[in-house]
Amino acid sequence: MVNKNPKVYKKMLENNHTLPYKVRVDGQLFEVIVYSMLGKIAGVIVANLNGLTVGRETAEKVIIEVQKYSFYFEYLKKRAQLVKERDSITAERIEGVQRILNEKGLFGQKLQSEMDELNLALEVYKQQQRKLDIYQEDITLLNEKVASQQEILEEDWNNAEDLSLAYAMAAYGQSLYLEKTRDTRKKMLKWTQMHGKMLPAEQRRALSKLAFVLSEAQAGHIFDQITTLIPMLENGLHLNPNQPIPARVKDYGKAYEAYCRVYEPPMEKIGPLIRNKKA
């Protein structure tokens, strides 16, 4: 049945909250109520502005719009849950200890080229992290705007897509460089343990600080968490992994932008959560 109070669909021990914005479908605005239990979504109900439930068909249209908007920021949400703000903190810490890698010949001819690649990867990490921090702030402001006006306007959809693309490209480039230099970072740590004591005192202290920051318990752990999310960034896209990283990032941007334009939520997973009944 439709035109029922949403409270009828709330099950025992469930919590519920209403999305901070309304969704416009076929010229009308609707509210979405989310039921959760133990931190997981257990169901959703769509209601009209009179506070009564609507038919299943209308509810599905509304939820599709909600999922499309949510899709734009899925990676950001997952990354924030995983690393919190430690990616930004790590970038700041690297900035303070990275200079030692600029000293040519420190690691000997055999390792120097790899250390130069590591130095470049760390520079890319910092640059991209600064971009990610800015984009994240812009996304926060966008969501606050949507909540304050209680509706997603056309301009908000455009901004959401643009910010999602910018964030994804920055994260993808950052992740690829981290993945490429994972073994090099471990070589640097091993070399420091074996040969660091033979360096002059100033170089030894500087290299020890860098090694600590990049250790498996510090930045290494954050880097590995970030690279585990590469499959999430690439999901649904056809990419060529054999290209140089700059070309991969450029092609990724084109593929992701095209994917955003045709994205359809997986209703086979979402449908069972919708508690609205057929009209």
C-alpha contacts under 8 A as a table, 3 or more apart, distances in Angstrom:
res1	aa1	res2	aa2	distance
1	M	4	K	7.12
1	M	55	G	7.61
1	M	276	N	7.91
1	M	277	K	5.51
1	M	278	K	6.60
1	M	279	A	6.23
2	V	52	L	7.47
2	V	53	T	5.35
2	V	54	V	5.22
2	V	55	G	5.58
2	V	276	N	7.32
2	V	277	K	6.41
2	V	278	K	7.34
2	V	279	A	5.98
3	N	52	L	4.62
3	N	53	T	4.74
3	N	54	V	6.03
4	K	8	V	7.27
4	K	52	L	5.13
4	K	53	T	5.26
5	N	8	V	5.85
5	N	51	G	6.71
5	N	52	L	5.19
5	N	53	T	6.41
6	P	9	Y	5.62
6	P	10	K	7.17
6	P	33	I	7.98
6	P	45	I	6.73
6	P	47	A	7.23
6	P	51	G	7.46
6	P	52	L	6.55
6	P	53	T	6.13
7	K	10	K	5.25
9	Y	45	I	7.77
9	Y	275	R	7.01
10	K	14	E	6.69
10	K	16	N	7.87
10	K	35	Y	7.00
11	K	14	E	5.68
13	L	37	M	7.01
14	E	35	Y	6.15
14	E	36	S	5.50
14	E	37	M	5.03
14	E	42	A	7.99
15	N	35	Y	5.60
15	N	36	S	5.21
15	N	37	M	6.25
16	N	33	I	6.69
16	N	34	V	5.42
16	N	35	Y	4.35
16	N	36	S	6.10
17	H	33	I	5.71
17	H	34	V	5.45
17	H	35	Y	6.79
18	T	31	E	7.06
18	T	32	V	5.75
18	T	33	I	4.33
18	T	34	V	6.12
19	L	22	K	7.22
19	L	31	E	7.08
19	L	32	V	5.73
19	L	33	I	6.36
19	L	34	V	7.38
20	P	146	V	7.99
20	P	147	A	5.13
20	P	150	Q	6.34
21	Y	31	E	7.36
21	Y	146	V	6.45
21	Y	147	A	5.23
21	Y	149	Q	7.54
21	Y	150	Q	4.04
21	Y	151	E	4.90
21	Y	152	I	7.07
22	K	29	L	5.97
22	K	30	F	5.41
22	K	31	E	5.03
22	K	32	V	7.18
22	K	150	Q	5.58
22	K	151	E	4.86
22	K	152	I	7.27
23	V	29	L	5.35
23	V	30	F	5.24
23	V	31	E	6.59
23	V	32	V	7.99
23	V	62	V	6.40
23	V	65	E	7.29
23	V	66	V	7.34
23	V	151	E	6.09
23	V	152	I	6.70
24	R	27	G	6.02
24	R	28	Q	5.23
24	R	29	L	4.35
24	R	30	F	6.35
24	R	62	V	7.50
24	R	151	E	7.51
24	R	152	I	7.82
25	V	28	Q	5.41
25	V	29	L	6.46
25	V	30	F	7.65
25	V	61	K	7.03
25	V	62	V	6.36
29	L	48	N	6.86
29	L	49	L	6.88
30	F	46	V	6.66
30	F	47	A	5.75
30	F	48	N	4.77
30	F	49	L	6.08
30	F	62	V	7.41
31	E	46	V	5.72
31	E	47	A	5.24
31	E	48	N	6.15
31	E	49	L	6.86
32	V	44	V	6.87
32	V	45	I	5.84
32	V	46	V	4.65
32	V	47	A	6.44
32	V	63	I	7.94
33	I	44	V	5.58
33	I	45	I	5.14
33	I	46	V	6.29
33	I	47	A	7.75
34	V	41	I	6.99
34	V	42	A	7.80
34	V	43	G	6.11
34	V	44	V	4.54
34	V	45	I	6.60
35	Y	41	I	5.99
35	Y	42	A	5.48
35	Y	43	G	5.06
35	Y	44	V	5.84
36	S	39	G	6.12
36	S	40	K	5.31
36	S	41	I	4.32
36	S	42	A	4.79
36	S	43	G	6.82
37	M	40	K	5.47
37	M	41	I	6.57
37	M	42	A	6.23
41	I	44	V	7.97
42	A	273	L	6.51
43	G	272	P	7.96
43	G	273	L	4.34
43	G	274	I	5.83
43	G	275	R	6.49
44	V	273	L	5.90
44	V	274	I	5.01
44	V	275	R	6.02
45	I	53	T	7.11
45	I	59	A	7.52
45	I	274	I	6.08
45	I	275	R	5.59
45	I	276	N	5.86
46	V	53	T	5.86
46	V	54	V	6.30
46	V	59	A	5.44
46	V	62	V	7.44
46	V	63	I	7.98
46	V	276	N	6.84
47	A	50	N	7.63
47	A	51	G	5.57
47	A	52	L	5.06
47	A	53	T	4.12
47	A	54	V	5.55
48	N	51	G	5.44
48	N	52	L	5.60
48	N	53	T	6.32
48	N	54	V	6.54
49	L	52	L	7.43
53	T	276	N	6.81
54	V	58	T	6.59
54	V	59	A	6.43
54	V	276	N	6.68
54	V	277	K	7.83
54	V	279	A	7.59
55	G	58	T	5.56
55	G	59	A	6.16
55	G	276	N	6.09
55	G	277	K	5.73
55	G	278	K	5.07
55	G	279	A	4.61
56	R	59	A	4.93
56	R	60	E	6.15
56	R	274	I	7.95
56	R	276	N	5.02
56	R	277	K	4.99
56	R	278	K	4.61
56	R	279	A	6.62
57	E	60	E	5.30
57	E	61	K	6.57
57	E	278	K	6.93
57	E	279	A	7.97
58	T	61	K	5.18
58	T	62	V	6.37
59	A	62	V	5.14
59	A	63	I	6.18
59	A	274	I	7.57
59	A	276	N	6.62
60	E	63	I	5.10
60	E	64	I	6.09
60	E	271	G	7.52
60	E	274	I	7.57
61	K	64	I	5.22
61	K	65	E	6.60
62	V	65	E	5.30
62	V	66	V	6.42
63	I	66	V	4.89
63	I	67	Q	6.05
64	I	67	Q	5.14
64	I	68	K	6.16
64	I	264	E	7.70
64	I	265	P	6.29
64	I	267	M	7.98
65	E	68	K	5.10
65	E	69	Y	6.38
66	V	69	Y	5.34
66	V	70	S	6.17
67	Q	70	S	4.90
67	Q	71	F	5.86
67	Q	265	P	6.20
68	K	71	F	5.07
68	K	72	Y	6.87
68	K	263	Y	7.39
68	K	264	E	7.27
68	K	265	P	6.61
69	Y	72	Y	5.67
69	Y	73	F	7.63
69	Y	157	W	7.40
69	Y	160	A	7.45
70	S	73	F	5.70
70	S	74	E	6.29
71	F	74	E	5.13
72	Y	75	Y	7.83
72	Y	160	A	6.55
72	Y	161	E	6.37
72	Y	164	S	5.24
72	Y	260	C	7.94
73	F	76	L	5.22
73	F	77	K	6.24
73	F	164	S	6.25
74	E	77	K	5.19
74	E	78	K	6.21
75	Y	78	K	5.12
75	Y	79	R	6.00
75	Y	168	A	7.70
75	Y	232	M	7.13
75	Y	233	L	7.09
76	L	79	R	5.15
76	L	80	A	5.99
76	L	136	Q	7.88
76	L	167	Y	7.95
77	K	80	A	5.14
77	K	81	Q	6.20
78	K	81	Q	5.17
78	K	82	L	6.23
79	R	82	L	5.01
79	R	83	V	6.00
79	R	84	K	7.17
79	R	226	I	7.30
79	R	229	L	7.65
80	A	83	V	5.54
80	A	84	K	4.46
80	A	85	E	7.08
81	Q	84	K	5.58
82	L	225	Q	7.14
83	V	86	R	5.56
83	V	87	D	6.42
83	V	222	I	6.66
83	V	225	Q	7.17
83	V	226	I	7.75
84	K	87	D	7.40
85	E	88	S	5.58
85	E	89	I	6.47
86	R	89	I	4.87
86	R	90	T	5.85
86	R	222	I	7.16
87	D	90	T	5.12
87	D	91	A	6.34
87	D	129	Q	7.32
87	D	222	I	6.57
88	S	91	A	5.15
88	S	92	E	6.51
88	S	129	Q	6.36
88	S	130	R	7.69
88	S	133	D	7.43
89	I	92	E	5.21
89	I	93	R	6.32
90	T	93	R	5.04
90	T	94	I	6.15
90	T	213	V	7.94
90	T	219	A	6.08
90	T	222	I	7.94
91	A	94	I	5.19
91	A	95	E	6.28
91	A	125	Y	7.08
91	A	126	K	5.14
91	A	129	Q	6.94
92	E	95	E	5.14
92	E	96	G	6.75
92	E	126	K	7.73
93	R	96	G	5.36
93	R	97	V	6.83
93	R	213	V	7.00
94	I	97	V	5.36
94	I	98	Q	5.58
94	I	122	L	7.56
94	I	126	K	7.91
94	I	210	L	7.38
94	I	213	V	6.85
95	E	98	Q	5.75
95	E	99	R	7.87
95	E	126	K	7.61
96	G	99	R	7.58
97	V	100	I	6.98
97	V	206	A	6.81
97	V	207	L	7.99
97	V	209	K	6.37
97	V	210	L	5.28
97	V	213	V	7.95
98	Q	101	L	5.95
98	Q	102	N	7.85
98	Q	119	N	7.57
98	Q	210	L	6.35
99	R	102	N	5.56
99	R	103	E	7.74
100	I	103	E	5.77
100	I	203	Q	7.22
100	I	206	A	6.23
100	I	207	L	6.38
100	I	210	L	7.91
101	L	104	K	7.50
101	L	106	L	7.98
101	L	115	M	7.07
101	L	116	D	7.34
101	L	119	N	6.23
102	N	116	D	7.93
102	N	119	N	7.67
103	E	106	L	6.04
104	K	107	F	7.93
104	K	112	Q	7.32
105	G	108	G	5.09
105	G	109	Q	6.48
105	G	112	Q	6.25
106	L	112	Q	7.33
107	F	110	K	7.57
107	F	111	L	5.69
107	F	112	Q	5.46
107	F	115	M	7.70
107	F	191	W	8.00
108	G	111	L	5.85
108	G	112	Q	5.80
109	Q	112	Q	5.34
109	Q	113	S	7.52
110	K	113	S	7.39
111	L	114	E	5.42
111	L	115	M	6.24
112	Q	115	M	4.99
112	Q	116	D	6.17
113	S	116	D	5.04
113	S	117	E	6.43
114	E	117	E	5.03
114	E	118	L	6.28
114	E	184	T	6.31
115	M	118	L	4.86
115	M	119	N	6.06
115	M	184	T	7.06
115	M	188	M	7.39
116	D	119	N	4.96
116	D	120	L	6.23
117	E	120	L	5.04
117	E	121	A	6.15
117	E	181	T	7.25
118	L	121	A	4.97
118	L	122	L	6.19
118	L	181	T	5.92
118	L	184	T	6.63
118	L	185	R	6.75
119	N	122	L	5.21
119	N	123	E	6.26
120	L	123	E	5.02
120	L	124	V	6.18
121	A	124	V	5.04
121	A	125	Y	6.04
121	A	174	Q	7.92
121	A	177	Y	5.32
121	A	178	L	6.38
121	A	181	T	7.07
122	L	125	Y	4.88
122	L	126	K	6.29
122	L	178	L	7.91
123	E	126	K	5.26
123	E	127	Q	6.23
124	V	127	Q	5.09
124	V	128	Q	5.91
124	V	174	Q	6.35
124	V	177	Y	7.46
125	Y	128	Q	5.34
125	Y	129	Q	5.93
125	Y	174	Q	5.31
125	Y	177	Y	7.68
125	Y	178	L	7.55
126	K	129	Q	5.07
126	K	130	R	6.28
127	Q	130	R	5.31
127	Q	131	K	6.58
128	Q	131	K	5.00
128	Q	132	L	6.12
128	Q	170	A	5.50
128	Q	171	A	6.99
128	Q	173	G	7.71
128	Q	174	Q	6.05
129	Q	132	L	4.88
129	Q	133	D	6.10
129	Q	170	A	7.81
129	Q	171	A	7.93
129	Q	174	Q	7.80
130	R	133	D	5.20
130	R	134	I	6.40
131	K	134	I	5.16
131	K	135	Y	6.14
131	K	167	Y	7.80
131	K	170	A	6.96
132	L	135	Y	5.04
132	L	136	Q	5.95
132	L	167	Y	5.96
132	L	170	A	6.62
132	L	171	A	7.18
133	D	136	Q	5.12
133	D	137	E	6.31
134	I	137	E	5.19
134	I	138	D	6.31
135	Y	138	D	4.96
135	Y	139	I	6.13
135	Y	163	L	6.54
135	Y	166	A	7.45
135	Y	167	Y	6.19
136	Q	139	I	5.02
136	Q	140	T	6.20
136	Q	167	Y	7.77
137	E	140	T	5.04
137	E	141	L	6.27
138	D	141	L	5.07
138	D	142	L	6.17
138	D	163	L	7.73
139	I	142	L	4.96
139	I	143	N	6.21
139	I	160	A	7.45
139	I	163	L	6.88
140	T	143	N	5.22
140	T	144	E	6.18
141	L	144	E	5.01
141	L	145	K	6.15
142	L	145	K	5.04
142	L	146	V	6.26
142	L	156	D	7.22
142	L	159	N	7.85
142	L	160	A	7.65
143	N	146	V	5.03
143	N	147	A	6.12
144	E	147	A	5.06
144	E	148	S	6.09
145	K	148	S	5.16
145	K	149	Q	6.24
146	V	149	Q	5.35
146	V	150	Q	5.68
146	V	151	E	5.63
146	V	152	I	5.61
146	V	153	L	7.78
146	V	156	D	7.43
147	A	150	Q	4.75
147	A	151	E	6.89
149	Q	152	I	7.95
152	I	156	D	5.86
152	I	157	W	6.88
153	L	156	D	5.14
153	L	157	W	6.59
154	E	157	W	5.22
154	E	158	N	6.53
155	E	158	N	5.14
155	E	159	N	6.17
156	D	159	N	5.01
156	D	160	A	5.91
157	W	160	A	5.09
157	W	161	E	6.29
158	N	161	E	5.28
158	N	162	D	6.26
159	N	162	D	5.07
159	N	163	L	6.03
160	A	163	L	5.24
160	A	164	S	5.96
161	E	164	S	5.07
161	E	165	L	6.17
161	E	260	C	7.34
162	D	165	L	5.24
162	D	166	A	6.21
163	L	166	A	5.07
163	L	167	Y	5.96
164	S	167	Y	5.23
164	S	168	A	6.01
165	L	168	A	5.18
165	L	169	M	6.13
165	L	253	G	6.85
165	L	256	Y	6.98
165	L	257	E	6.46
166	A	169	M	5.36
166	A	170	A	6.27
167	Y	170	A	5.30
167	Y	171	A	6.11
168	A	171	A	5.11
168	A	172	Y	5.93
168	A	233	L	6.98
168	A	253	G	7.95
169	M	172	Y	5.04
169	M	173	G	6.21
169	M	249	V	6.44
169	M	252	Y	7.15
169	M	253	G	5.93
170	A	173	G	5.43
170	A	174	Q	6.18
171	A	174	Q	5.11
171	A	175	S	5.97
172	Y	175	S	5.08
172	Y	176	L	6.15
172	Y	230	I	7.03
172	Y	233	L	6.96
172	Y	249	V	6.73
173	G	176	L	5.28
173	G	177	Y	6.44
173	G	245	I	7.12
173	G	246	P	7.54
173	G	249	V	5.81
174	Q	177	Y	5.52
174	Q	178	L	6.36
175	S	178	L	5.11
175	S	179	E	6.10
175	S	223	F	7.95
175	S	226	I	6.42
175	S	227	T	5.33
175	S	230	I	6.81
176	L	179	E	5.08
176	L	180	K	6.10
176	L	227	T	7.48
176	L	230	I	7.99
176	L	245	I	6.93
177	Y	180	K	5.11
177	Y	181	T	6.32
177	Y	245	I	7.53
178	L	181	T	5.44
178	L	182	R	6.11
178	L	223	F	6.48
178	L	227	T	7.04
179	E	182	R	5.38
179	E	224	D	7.96
179	E	227	T	6.18
180	K	183	D	7.63
181	T	184	T	4.98
181	T	185	R	6.09
182	R	185	R	5.30
182	R	186	K	6.58
183	D	186	K	5.11
183	D	187	K	6.27
184	T	187	K	4.95
184	T	188	M	6.25
185	R	188	M	5.13
185	R	189	L	6.39
185	R	214	L	7.49
186	K	189	L	5.10
186	K	190	K	6.21
187	K	190	K	5.08
187	K	191	W	6.01
188	M	191	W	5.08
188	M	192	T	6.11
188	M	211	A	7.65
189	L	192	T	5.18
189	L	193	Q	6.40
189	L	211	A	5.74
189	L	214	L	7.91
189	L	215	S	7.17
190	K	193	Q	5.18
190	K	194	M	6.33
191	W	194	M	5.16
191	W	195	H	5.74
191	W	196	G	7.04
192	T	195	H	5.40
192	T	196	G	4.46
192	T	197	K	7.86
192	T	207	L	7.20
192	T	208	S	7.27
192	T	211	A	7.23
193	Q	196	G	5.89
193	Q	197	K	7.77
194	M	197	K	7.54
195	H	198	M	5.69
195	H	199	L	7.42
196	G	199	L	5.59
196	G	204	R	5.78
196	G	207	L	7.41
196	G	208	S	7.66
197	K	204	R	6.49
198	M	204	R	7.83
199	L	203	Q	6.12
199	L	204	R	5.37
200	P	203	Q	5.51
200	P	204	R	5.94
201	A	204	R	5.00
201	A	205	R	6.14
202	E	205	R	5.31
202	E	206	A	6.25
203	Q	206	A	5.07
203	Q	207	L	5.98
204	R	207	L	5.24
204	R	208	S	6.02
205	R	208	S	5.08
205	R	209	K	6.27
206	A	209	K	5.26
206	A	210	L	6.43
207	L	210	L	5.06
207	L	211	A	6.05
208	S	211	A	5.01
208	S	212	F	6.14
209	K	212	F	5.18
209	K	213	V	6.33
210	L	213	V	5.16
210	L	214	L	6.16
211	A	214	L	5.16
211	A	215	S	5.81
212	F	215	S	5.11
212	F	218	Q	7.27
213	V	218	Q	5.77
213	V	219	A	5.86
214	L	218	Q	6.02
214	L	219	A	4.76
214	L	220	G	5.44
215	S	218	Q	5.25
215	S	219	A	6.13
215	S	220	G	5.37
215	S	221	H	7.82
216	E	219	A	6.59
216	E	220	G	4.23
216	E	221	H	5.27
217	A	220	G	6.34
217	A	221	H	5.65
218	Q	221	H	5.67
218	Q	222	I	6.91
219	A	222	I	5.04
219	A	223	F	6.00
220	G	223	F	5.09
220	G	224	D	6.16
221	H	224	D	5.23
221	H	225	Q	6.29
222	I	225	Q	5.10
222	I	226	I	6.26
223	F	226	I	5.14
223	F	227	T	6.27
224	D	227	T	5.18
224	D	228	T	6.24
225	Q	228	T	5.29
225	Q	229	L	7.09
226	I	229	L	5.61
226	I	230	I	7.47
227	T	230	I	5.40
228	T	231	P	7.10
229	L	232	M	5.24
229	L	233	L	6.64
230	I	233	L	5.12
230	I	234	E	6.26
231	P	234	E	5.01
231	P	235	N	5.80
232	M	235	N	5.18
234	E	237	L	5.54
234	E	238	H	7.97
234	E	239	L	7.84
236	G	259	Y	7.77
237	L	252	Y	8.00
237	L	255	A	6.28
237	L	256	Y	6.94
237	L	259	Y	7.34
238	H	255	A	7.32
239	L	248	R	7.58
239	L	251	D	7.37
239	L	252	Y	6.88
239	L	255	A	7.84
240	N	243	Q	6.28
240	N	248	R	6.99
241	P	248	R	7.04
243	Q	247	A	6.10
243	Q	248	R	5.78
244	P	247	A	5.51
244	P	248	R	6.21
245	I	248	R	4.90
245	I	249	V	6.14
246	P	249	V	5.23
246	P	250	K	6.28
247	A	250	K	5.07
247	A	251	D	6.15
248	R	251	D	5.22
248	R	252	Y	5.88
249	V	252	Y	4.86
249	V	253	G	6.21
250	K	253	G	5.26
250	K	254	K	6.66
251	D	254	K	5.17
251	D	255	A	6.17
252	Y	255	A	5.07
252	Y	256	Y	5.90
253	G	256	Y	5.20
253	G	257	E	6.02
254	K	257	E	5.27
254	K	258	A	6.25
255	A	258	A	5.22
255	A	259	Y	6.11
256	Y	259	Y	4.92
256	Y	260	C	6.16
257	E	260	C	5.19
257	E	261	R	6.59
258	A	261	R	5.27
258	A	262	V	6.80
259	Y	262	V	5.42
259	Y	263	Y	5.74
260	C	263	Y	5.13
265	P	270	I	7.91
266	P	269	K	5.68
266	P	270	I	6.38
267	M	270	I	4.65
267	M	271	G	5.01
268	E	271	G	5.61
268	E	272	P	7.35
269	K	272	P	6.54
269	K	273	L	7.84
270	I	273	L	5.54
270	I	274	I	7.10
271	G	274	I	5.51
272	P	275	R	7.67
